[in-house]
């Protein structure tokens, strides 16, 4: 499981998240092994944190792979809108 302090620090590098604090993050109960979900308080956003160790995809390729998957599926309306990767 990722540390909320580390996650908040990573998110602060994105536009619009400069003031994000660890207390703003709420982890949802894990339902699978592929990734965790975190809610950002006061925003209608969900953070999806992959657990790339579960797959044969090298860690440095996993985020671009997921980004491409969401981008391709976006027109279907069956996946959330991707804000950043």
Residue frames as a rotation matrix with the C-alpha (Angstrom) as fourth column:
UNK 1
0.582 0.813 0.000 0.00
0.813 -0.582 0.000 0.00
0.000 0.000 -1.000 0.00
UNK 2
-0.180 -0.622 0.762 1.25
0.576 -0.695 -0.430 3.46
0.797 0.362 0.483 -0.84
UNK 3
-0.466 -0.093 -0.880 1.89
0.834 -0.380 -0.401 5.99
-0.297 -0.920 0.255 1.91
UNK 4
0.590 0.783 0.195 -0.54
0.805 -0.552 -0.217 8.96
-0.062 0.285 -0.957 1.76
UNK 5
0.476 -0.505 -0.720 2.35
-0.015 -0.824 0.567 11.38
-0.879 -0.259 -0.399 2.37
UNK 6
-0.629 -0.737 0.246 4.18
0.181 0.170 0.969 10.05
-0.756 0.654 0.027 -0.68
UNK 7
-0.211 0.645 0.734 1.00
0.975 0.197 0.107 10.08
-0.076 0.738 -0.671 -2.77
UNK 8
0.764 0.492 -0.418 0.19
0.500 -0.860 -0.099 13.67
-0.408 -0.134 -0.903 -1.79
UNK 9
0.027 -0.847 -0.531 3.75
-0.120 -0.530 0.839 14.72
-0.992 0.041 -0.116 -2.65
UNK 10
-0.720 -0.269 0.640 3.48
0.528 0.386 0.756 13.09
-0.450 0.882 -0.136 -6.09
UNK 11
0.159 0.887 0.433 0.10
0.987 -0.139 -0.078 14.71
-0.009 0.440 -0.898 -6.76
UNK 12
0.527 0.008 -0.850 1.36
0.303 -0.936 0.180 18.17
-0.794 -0.352 -0.496 -5.76
UNK 13
-0.600 -0.799 -0.038 3.58
0.181 -0.182 0.966 18.07
-0.779 0.573 0.254 -8.86
UNK 14
-0.438 0.535 0.722 0.44
0.895 0.189 0.404 18.18
0.080 0.823 -0.562 -11.03
UNK 15
-0.851 0.184 0.492 -1.29
-0.073 -0.969 0.236 21.45
0.520 0.164 0.838 -11.97
UNK 16
0.027 0.946 0.323 -4.04
-0.496 -0.268 0.826 22.34
0.868 -0.182 0.462 -9.52
UNK 17
0.716 0.227 -0.660 -2.77
0.328 0.726 0.605 20.19
0.617 -0.650 0.445 -6.65
UNK 18
-0.149 -0.914 0.378 -0.05
0.007 -0.383 -0.924 22.41
0.989 -0.135 0.064 -5.14
UNK 19
-0.337 0.057 0.940 -1.78
-0.858 -0.430 -0.281 22.64
0.388 -0.901 0.194 -1.74
UNK 20
0.535 0.590 -0.605 -2.84
-0.344 0.806 0.482 18.99
0.772 -0.050 0.634 -1.45
UNK 21
-0.261 -0.553 0.791 -2.08
-0.959 0.051 -0.280 17.45
0.114 -0.831 -0.544 1.94
UNK 22
-0.904 -0.124 -0.409 -2.02
-0.115 0.992 -0.047 13.79
0.412 0.005 -0.911 3.05
UNK 23
-0.753 0.658 -0.006 -5.11
0.105 0.111 -0.988 14.45
-0.650 -0.744 -0.153 5.17
UNK 24
-0.195 0.674 -0.713 -7.00
-0.859 -0.468 -0.207 15.29
-0.473 0.572 0.670 1.95
UNK 25
-0.438 -0.066 -0.896 -6.65
-0.684 0.672 0.285 11.68
0.583 0.738 -0.339 0.79
UNK 26
0.058 0.513 0.856 -8.96
-0.825 0.507 -0.249 8.86
-0.562 -0.692 0.453 1.81
UNK 27
-0.841 -0.413 -0.350 -8.13
-0.537 0.714 0.449 5.32
0.065 0.565 -0.822 0.74
UNK 28
0.311 0.940 -0.141 -11.02
-0.930 0.332 0.157 3.12
0.194 0.082 0.978 -0.32
UNK 29
0.289 -0.138 0.947 -11.10
-0.433 0.863 0.259 -0.53
-0.853 -0.485 0.190 0.70
UNK 30
-0.626 -0.605 -0.492 -9.10
-0.735 0.245 0.633 -2.68
-0.262 0.757 -0.598 -1.69
UNK 31
0.486 0.847 0.216 -11.25
-0.645 0.515 -0.565 -4.88
-0.590 0.135 0.796 -3.89
UNK 32
0.980 -0.198 -0.018 -8.56
0.124 0.681 -0.722 -6.39
0.155 0.705 0.692 -6.08
UNK 33
0.436 -0.892 -0.122 -4.83
0.610 0.194 0.768 -6.74
-0.661 -0.409 0.629 -6.52
UNK 34
0.207 -0.356 0.911 -4.30
0.943 -0.174 -0.282 -4.53
0.259 0.918 0.300 -9.59
UNK 35
-0.562 -0.361 0.744 -4.62
0.239 -0.932 -0.272 -1.08
0.792 0.025 0.610 -8.01
UNK 36
-0.444 0.405 -0.800 -5.88
0.842 -0.116 -0.526 0.98
-0.306 -0.907 -0.289 -5.08
UNK 37
0.037 0.524 0.851 -8.34
0.604 -0.690 0.399 3.89
0.796 0.500 -0.342 -5.18
UNK 38
-0.617 -0.237 -0.751 -8.03
0.742 -0.494 -0.454 7.11
-0.263 -0.837 0.480 -3.19
UNK 39
0.487 0.795 0.362 -10.62
0.822 -0.557 0.116 9.88
0.294 0.241 -0.925 -2.86
UNK 40
-0.739 -0.645 0.197 -9.50
0.555 -0.747 -0.367 13.50
0.384 -0.162 0.909 -2.76
UNK 41
-0.160 0.694 -0.701 -11.56
0.873 -0.231 -0.428 15.46
-0.460 -0.681 -0.570 -0.20
UNK 42
0.055 0.310 -0.949 -13.45
0.037 -0.950 -0.309 18.41
-0.998 -0.018 -0.064 -1.63
UNK 43
-0.486 -0.222 -0.845 -12.96
-0.813 -0.240 0.530 17.33
-0.321 0.945 -0.064 -5.25
UNK 44
0.654 0.724 0.218 -14.94
-0.530 0.645 -0.550 15.04
-0.539 0.244 0.806 -7.49
UNK 45
0.231 -0.698 -0.678 -11.81
-0.831 0.220 -0.510 13.04
0.506 0.681 -0.530 -8.29
UNK 46
0.927 -0.046 0.372 -10.53
-0.153 0.861 0.486 9.56
-0.343 -0.507 0.791 -7.71
UNK 47
0.079 -0.957 -0.279 -6.85
-0.996 -0.084 0.008 8.59
-0.032 0.277 -0.960 -7.76
UNK 48
0.984 0.168 -0.058 -6.05
-0.175 0.975 -0.140 5.15
0.033 0.148 0.988 -9.11
UNK 49
0.174 -0.968 0.179 -2.69
-0.957 -0.124 0.261 3.86
-0.230 -0.216 -0.949 -7.87
UNK 50
0.671 0.118 -0.732 -1.52
-0.473 0.828 -0.301 0.76
0.571 0.548 0.611 -9.75
UNK 51
0.411 -0.573 0.709 0.29
-0.532 0.481 0.697 -2.13
-0.740 -0.664 -0.107 -8.20
UNK 52
0.480 -0.237 -0.845 2.48
-0.857 0.083 -0.509 -2.94
0.191 0.968 -0.163 -11.20
UNK 53
-0.532 -0.759 0.375 4.26
-0.828 0.559 -0.042 -5.74
-0.178 -0.333 -0.926 -9.32
UNK 54
0.002 0.645 0.764 1.30
-0.301 0.729 -0.615 -8.00
-0.954 -0.228 0.196 -10.06
UNK 55
0.896 0.437 -0.081 1.88
-0.151 0.128 -0.980 -7.96
-0.418 0.890 0.180 -13.82
UNK 56
0.330 -0.780 0.533 4.47
0.831 0.507 0.228 -8.95
-0.448 0.367 0.815 -16.39
UNK 57
0.682 -0.059 0.729 4.65
0.438 -0.765 -0.472 -5.33
0.585 0.642 -0.496 -17.57
UNK 58
-0.400 -0.870 -0.289 7.82
0.819 -0.198 -0.538 -3.52
0.411 -0.452 0.792 -16.40
UNK 59
0.028 0.452 -0.891 7.00
0.853 -0.476 -0.214 -0.79
-0.521 -0.754 -0.399 -13.85
UNK 60
-0.622 -0.336 -0.708 8.24
0.032 -0.913 0.406 2.03
-0.783 0.230 0.578 -16.10
UNK 61
-0.954 0.297 -0.043 5.82
-0.040 0.018 0.999 0.90
0.298 0.955 -0.005 -18.83
UNK 62
-0.574 0.772 -0.274 2.77
0.818 0.522 -0.242 0.34
-0.043 -0.363 -0.931 -16.63
UNK 63
-0.214 0.502 -0.838 1.59
0.259 -0.798 -0.544 3.96
-0.942 -0.333 0.040 -16.26
UNK 64
-0.653 -0.010 -0.757 1.88
-0.652 -0.502 0.569 4.70
-0.386 0.865 0.321 -20.02
UNK 65
-0.925 0.342 -0.166 0.05
0.207 0.819 0.535 1.41
0.319 0.461 -0.828 -20.70
UNK 66
-0.360 0.820 -0.445 -2.80
0.841 0.078 -0.536 2.38
-0.404 -0.567 -0.718 -18.37
UNK 67
-0.359 0.170 -0.918 -2.91
-0.163 -0.980 -0.118 5.92
-0.919 0.107 0.379 -19.80
UNK 68
-0.868 0.004 -0.497 -3.22
-0.497 0.042 0.867 4.56
0.025 0.999 -0.035 -23.34
UNK 69
-0.778 0.607 -0.163 -5.93
0.596 0.795 0.115 2.13
0.199 -0.007 -0.980 -22.22
UNK 70
-0.205 0.711 -0.673 -8.02
0.608 -0.446 -0.657 4.88
-0.767 -0.544 -0.341 -20.62
UNK 71
-0.515 -0.046 -0.856 -7.51
-0.460 -0.828 0.321 7.19
-0.724 0.559 0.405 -23.62
UNK 72
-0.946 0.153 -0.285 -8.67
-0.181 0.481 0.858 4.48
0.268 0.863 -0.428 -26.05
UNK 73
-0.582 0.749 -0.319 -11.70
0.796 0.605 -0.031 3.58
0.169 -0.272 -0.947 -23.90
UNK 74
-0.815 0.189 -0.548 -12.74
0.155 -0.840 -0.520 7.19
-0.558 -0.509 0.656 -23.19
UNK 75
-0.782 0.534 -0.321 -15.10
-0.592 -0.475 0.652 7.56
0.196 0.699 0.687 -26.18
UNK 76
-0.573 0.573 -0.586 -17.15
0.342 0.817 0.464 4.60
0.745 0.065 -0.664 -24.94
UNK 77
-0.044 0.541 0.840 -18.20
-0.637 -0.662 0.394 6.49
0.769 -0.518 0.374 -21.82
UNK 78
0.779 0.359 -0.514 -17.52
0.045 0.785 0.618 3.41
0.625 -0.504 0.595 -19.68
UNK 79
-0.004 -0.814 -0.581 -14.35
0.946 0.185 -0.265 4.65
0.323 -0.550 0.770 -17.98
UNK 80
0.588 0.171 -0.790 -13.75
0.547 -0.804 0.233 7.72
-0.596 -0.570 -0.566 -15.83
UNK 81
0.915 -0.293 0.279 -12.23
0.020 -0.657 -0.754 10.78
0.404 0.695 -0.595 -17.50
UNK 82
0.281 -0.905 -0.319 -8.44
0.957 0.291 0.018 10.72
0.077 -0.310 0.948 -17.26
UNK 83
0.988 0.041 -0.148 -7.15
0.074 -0.972 0.224 13.95
-0.135 -0.232 -0.963 -15.70
UNK 84
0.354 -0.933 -0.059 -3.43
-0.918 -0.334 -0.211 13.14
0.178 0.129 -0.976 -15.46
UNK 85
0.919 -0.160 -0.360 -1.01
0.172 0.985 0.000 10.24
0.354 -0.062 0.933 -15.36
